[in-house]
């Protein structure tokens, strides 16, 4: 019995030894060879050719892959003068190890995505390109993978050179990113950068924090965060075709292609948001809460600038005179367009200064797309035009500015009625304006319901025809003009 147990134990030990020997002398070299080929060829395809082929050390039992530091060869095409990639350490998945081993046909799927890397850390990358320095520190990738069929096809192809499988990643993080251009005395610093859910066709989101721009050692711009969502990833063939089309196109055709690229049915980026922006304007800071752009497959676009804070003194210095504005202004701007059910386009615009006024406008135009927008607006049918002014102390400030000694509402109303008295239409408009001025609220100009017109017809309106197309409406605010002026004088 003891003899049988000893023989069984010896057999197990021999099998383990055989397995370890196979791993060490058959599987390990195969994994190192194929991983090294994939890395070298992927780098070459990006124009980053190592001076010496990148070597790889793999420990199959711990799933650890180590790449020592290596230098990059100069490349006159890309402008690369020199570069160095710091050491990296990668924890592979079991599927990843098998995918690069001679056992891939037995133990890995033939189609679909396959996760190759659990986590990878590269200590950094530095390059000099056309006199500029570019560096990144602590690059981390999690759940990095590729399409199983593409990877299998490439690794079995003797003409692998210059090819690479489309990759995906759950998350890529770059702790610190620097661009330094000594000749222009400018530097850009940012980080961390997060690339979230990368696939061969799309990056779900890109987040870059703490973006700083320096000029001659002085910080000129800062943003707390840049966030982009649903970024389209071009295949190599698509990128080459687009570059060729743009290079051969006329200026008008090139502009048309770029419009399609950003607000077409397949936009390059669906949304971009730049938050917490500070810009140095000749020593005075201009703060912006957010600048944002969104697009929805060519059907709806919107650009907004929110919370632009600017000192009133700065504006007065620029224009060279005193103005009826508060010490601090908060500006908001929004431009938008959306496709309607009848294939027309609704255009909207709004500008507001929180302490002064809000101006909102909208217009529906018979446009099938936004190409050559301004030229088309001059000739296409238009409808549903409106322009609305909401007063937030603008009239009171202007009255105090032009008559600081003794501003009075009744004098203003008297002047309106006196100067607008030549026809029934003018007198009607004068009374509506007086209603608005008495208690400034909302003043709205709009087209009458169902009216369609063109820009040329609008320009040709006269005193007898303007009432057929446009109408003026007012609604009063809560505070009398005199009360507002008294309040502002006491502040």
Long-range contacts (C-beta under 8 A, 24 or more apart in sequence): 23-60, 23-61, 26-102, 27-60, 27-97, 27-101, 27-102, 27-103, 28-58, 28-59, 28-60, 30-100, 30-101, 30-102, 31-58, 31-60, 31-97, 31-100, 31-101, 32-56, 32-57, 32-58, 34-100, 34-101, 34-155, 35-65, 35-100, 37-155, 37-160, 38-100, 38-154, 38-155, 38-164, 38-165, 39-67, 41-160, 41-161, 41-162, 41-163, 41-164, 42-164, 43-72, 44-161, 44-162, 45-162, 45-163, 45-164, 47-75, 47-77, 47-78, 47-80, 48-72, 48-75, 48-80, 48-83, 49-73, 49-75, 58-92, 58-97, 60-97, 63-91, 63-92, 63-93, 63-94, 63-96, 63-97, 63-118, 64-89, 64-90, 64-91, 64-92, 65-89, 65-90, 65-91, 65-92, 66-90, 72-127, 78-129, 79-129, 79-130, 80-127, 80-128, 80-129, 81-128, 81-129, 81-130, 81-131, 82-127, 82-128, 83-125, 83-126, 83-127, 83-128, 84-125, 84-126, 84-127, 85-122, 85-124, 85-125, 86-122, 86-123, 86-124, 86-125, 87-122, 87-123, 88-120, 88-121, 88-122, 88-123, 88-139, 89-120, 89-121, 90-117, 90-119, 90-120, 90-121, 91-117, 91-118, 91-119, 91-120, 92-116, 92-117, 92-118, 93-117, 93-118, 96-145, 99-148, 99-151, 99-152, 99-155, 100-155, 104-152, 104-155, 105-152, 108-148, 108-152, 109-148, 110-148, 110-149, 110-152, 111-147, 111-148, 111-149, 112-147, 112-148, 112-149, 113-145, 113-146, 113-147, 113-148, 113-168, 114-145, 114-146, 114-147, 114-148, 114-151, 115-143, 115-144, 115-145, 116-144, 116-145, 116-146, 116-151, 117-141, 117-142, 117-143, 117-144, 117-145, 118-142, 118-143, 119-143, 120-144, 131-181, 131-182, 131-183, 132-179, 132-180, 132-181, 132-182, 133-178, 133-179, 133-180, 133-181, 133-182, 134-178, 134-179, 134-180, 135-176, 135-177, 135-178, 136-174, 136-176, 136-177, 136-178, 137-174, 137-175, 137-176, 137-177, 137-191, 138-173, 138-174, 138-175, 138-176, 139-172, 139-173, 139-174, 139-175, 140-171, 140-172, 140-173, 140-174, 140-175, 141-169, 141-171, 141-172, 141-173, 142-169, 142-170, 142-171, 142-172, 143-169, 143-170, 143-171, 144-168, 144-169, 144-170, 145-169, 147-200, 166-200, 166-235, 167-198, 167-200, 168-198, 168-199, 168-200, 169-195, 169-197, 169-198, 170-196, 170-197, 171-195, 171-196, 171-197, 172-198, 177-208, 185-215, 185-216, 185-217, 186-213, 186-214, 186-215, 187-213, 187-214, 188-212, 188-213, 188-214, 189-214, 198-233, 199-233, 200-233, 200-235, 201-232, 201-233, 202-230, 202-231, 202-232, 202-233, 203-230, 203-231, 203-233, 204-229, 204-230, 205-229, 205-230, 205-231, 206-231, 218-280, 219-280, 220-279, 220-280, 221-277, 221-278, 221-279, 221-280, 222-276, 222-277, 222-278, 223-274, 223-275, 223-276, 223-277, 223-278, 224-275, 224-276, 224-277, 225-273, 225-274, 225-275, 225-276, 226-272, 226-273, 226-274, 226-275, 227-271, 227-272, 227-273, 227-275, 228-269, 228-271, 228-272, 228-273, 229-269, 229-270, 229-271, 230-269, 230-270, 230-271, 231-268, 231-269, 231-270, 232-266, 232-267, 232-268, 232-269, 256-371, 256-372, 259-370, 259-371, 260-371, 262-295, 263-295, 263-298, 263-301, 263-370, 264-298, 265-297, 265-298, 266-297, 267-295, 267-297, 267-298, 269-295, 270-294, 270-295, 270-296, 271-295, 281-314, 284-311, 284-314, 286-310, 286-314, 298-339, 298-369, 299-338, 299-339, 300-336, 300-337, 300-338, 300-339, 301-336, 301-337, 301-338, 301-370, 302-334, 302-335, 302-336, 302-337, 303-333, 303-334, 303-335, 303-336, 304-332, 304-333, 304-334, 304-335, 305-331, 305-332, 305-333, 305-334, 306-332, 307-331, 307-332, 308-332, 308-333, 322-401, 323-401, 324-397, 324-398, 324-400, 324-401, 325-355, 325-356, 325-397, 326-355, 326-356, 326-397, 328-355, 329-353, 329-354, 329-355, 329-356, 330-354, 330-355, 337-370, 340-364, 343-368, 345-370, 346-384, 352-390, 353-392, 354-392, 355-392, 355-393, 356-392, 356-393, 356-394, 356-397, 357-389, 357-390, 357-391, 357-392, 357-394, 358-388, 358-389, 358-390, 358-392, 359-387, 359-388, 359-389, 359-390, 360-386, 360-387, 360-388, 360-390, 361-385, 361-386, 361-387, 361-388, 362-386, 377-455, 378-454, 378-455, 378-456, 379-454, 379-455, 379-456, 380-454, 381-452, 381-453, 381-454, 382-452, 382-453, 382-454, 382-455, 382-458, 383-447, 383-450, 383-451, 383-452, 383-453, 384-447, 385-446, 385-447, 385-453, 386-444, 386-445, 386-446, 386-447, 387-444, 387-445, 387-446, 388-442, 388-443, 388-444, 388-445, 389-442, 389-443, 389-444, 390-441, 390-442, 391-436, 391-440, 391-441, 391-442, 391-443, 391-477, 393-484, 393-488, 394-440, 395-437, 395-440, 395-481, 395-484, 396-440, 396-481, 396-484, 396-485, 396-488, 397-488, 399-481, 399-485, 400-485, 400-488, 400-489, 407-485, 408-482, 409-437, 409-438, 409-480, 409-481, 409-482, 412-437, 412-481, 413-437, 413-438, 423-463, 425-463, 425-466, 425-467, 426-463, 429-472, 432-472, 432-473, 432-474, 433-474, 435-474, 435-476, 436-474, 436-476, 437-481, 438-476, 438-480, 438-481, 439-476, 439-477, 439-478, 439-479, 439-480, 439-481, 440-476, 440-477, 440-479, 440-481, 440-484, 441-474, 441-475, 441-476, 441-477, 441-478, 442-474, 442-475, 442-477, 443-472, 443-473, 443-474, 444-472, 444-473, 444-474, 445-470, 445-471, 445-472, 446-470, 446-471, 446-473, 447-471
